[in-house]
Amino acid sequence: MGSFANSVHVRSNDSDEVISAIQTILQTDGYEPTDEEPDEEAMWGMPSAHRALHVSQPVNGWVNLLDSDLLGSANLSAELSLQLQSPVMQFFVNDSDSWAYVLYERGDESDGFDSSGGLMGGGMWDESMPETIPFAAEGNMEQKALEAMQQIEAAMPAEIRAIQQKINQGQASQDEFLQLSQWIQEHSRQFMDQFRSDIVHSMEQPERVQEDLSPHIEPLRPLLVAGVTDERVLKLLDEQAVFAEETLAAFMPLIGVPPIFANLSYRYLEEITTDELAAEGVRMQSHLKYKTDMPMF
């Protein structure tokens, strides 16, 4: 299996401010702090009542985050960029075949790139190219997540469906609320496995689409380290490698992000020692752990 590294990077020299913003956003979304460790579902990016994040000390003007919730991290990134009024960059690796980023500013996607050949983010998908950009043609992540949720609902037995209806009407007890949440967590794995598989395969492309990469320069320029030229950025955006994370590791330093994050995710961090992080100038400051009683649809 290839790498599915993913990380979030907030343009800030104040990690305490970033942590405070994360706490505000997640608590608004129904999460509460907990001492409980993330469960297996959370560790593998599956729907879970648990969510956890590692937050680093500032490095080169970036506070770096590893979020156990890949889908939720997109919304968190957008909200952080709005609340802190600062750019937020999210990076992904897709099974080592390709890498991508989305840049958020003031709550919106201002730029995005996918090395497999399609533009991402900021409304930059070209819906007129269904054969060359399968991910756009088959629907975005939110649509596929909705389909998985609908499959889960369709599989509900009558008694669980009745509880769901009572919750929708505001008439359910706390015990019923927890019963529904437990059922969803126990039965969602097979549907979410298919969802994750669909996302991966919809992003695969038999032939890379040649594109004009110059539009990425303008939004990236304020983030570039001094001395980095436009030509160097464009060369890396156009570069292909057997392992996509290698190209991402070469790209990250152009904006000051430590390249070790090209190989990290919340789960992958378990495989890295503190000394290995320190050698890259990275020191984790906080391990934030949250839990919600909301059903994991």
Rosetta blueprint (number, residue, H / E / L):
1 M L
2 G L
3 S L
4 F L
5 A L
6 N E
7 S E
8 V E
9 H E
10 V E
11 R E
12 S L
13 N L
14 D L
15 S H
16 D H
17 E H
18 V H
19 I H
20 S H
21 A H
22 I H
23 Q H
24 T H
25 I H
26 L H
27 Q H
28 T H
29 D L
30 G L
31 Y L
32 E E
33 P E
34 T L
35 D L
36 E L
37 E L
38 P L
39 D L
40 E H
41 E H
42 A H
43 M H
44 W L
45 G L
46 M L
47 P L
48 S L
49 A L
50 H E
51 R E
52 A E
53 L E
54 H E
55 V E
56 S E
57 Q L
58 P L
59 V E
60 N L
61 G L
62 W E
63 V E
64 N E
65 L E
66 L E
67 D E
68 S L
69 D L
70 L H
71 L H
72 G H
73 S H
74 A H
75 N H
76 L H
77 S H
78 A H
79 E H
80 L H
81 S H
82 L H
83 Q H
84 L L
85 Q L
86 S L
87 P L
88 V E
89 M E
90 Q E
91 F E
92 F E
93 V E
94 N E
95 D L
96 S L
97 D L
98 S E
99 W E
100 A E
101 Y E
102 V E
103 L E
104 Y E
105 E E
106 R L
107 G L
108 D E
109 E E
110 S E
111 D E
112 G E
113 F E
114 D E
115 S L
116 S L
117 G L
118 G L
119 L E
120 M L
121 G L
122 G L
123 G L
124 M L
125 W L
126 D L
127 E L
128 S L
129 M L
130 P L
131 E L
132 T L
133 I L
134 P H
135 F H
136 A H
137 A H
138 E L
139 G L
140 N L
141 M H
142 E H
143 Q H
144 K H
145 A H
146 L H
147 E H
148 A H
149 M H
150 Q H
151 Q H
152 I H
153 E H
154 A H
155 A L
156 M L
157 P L
158 A H
159 E H
160 I H
161 R H
162 A H
163 I H
164 Q H
165 Q H
166 K H
167 I H
168 N H
169 Q L
170 G L
171 Q L
172 A L
173 S L
174 Q H
175 D H
176 E H
177 F H
178 L H
179 Q H
180 L H
181 S H
182 Q H
183 W H
184 I H
185 Q H
186 E H
187 H H
188 S L
189 R H
190 Q H
191 F H
192 M H
193 D H
194 Q H
195 F H
196 R H
197 S H
198 D H
199 I H
200 V H
201 H H
202 S H
203 M H
204 E L
205 Q L
206 P L
207 E L
208 R L
209 V L
210 Q L
211 E L
212 D L
213 L L
214 S H
215 P H
216 H H
217 I H
218 E H
219 P H
220 L H
221 R H
222 P H
223 L H
224 L L
225 V L
226 A L
227 G L
228 V L
229 T L
230 D H
231 E H
232 R H
233 V H
234 L H
235 K H
236 L H
237 L H
238 D H
239 E L
240 Q L
241 A L
242 V L
243 F L
244 A H
245 E H
246 E H
247 T H
248 L H
249 A H
250 A H
251 F H
252 M H
253 P H
254 L H
255 I H
256 G L
257 V L
258 P L
259 P H
260 I H
261 F H
262 A H
263 N H
264 L L
265 S L
266 Y L
267 R L
268 Y H
269 L H
270 E H
271 E H
272 I L
273 T L
274 T H
275 D H
276 E H
277 L H
278 A H
279 A H
280 E L
281 G L
282 V L
283 R L
284 M E
285 Q E
286 S E
287 H E
288 L E
289 K E
290 Y E
291 K E
292 T L
293 D L
294 M L
295 P L
296 M L
297 F L
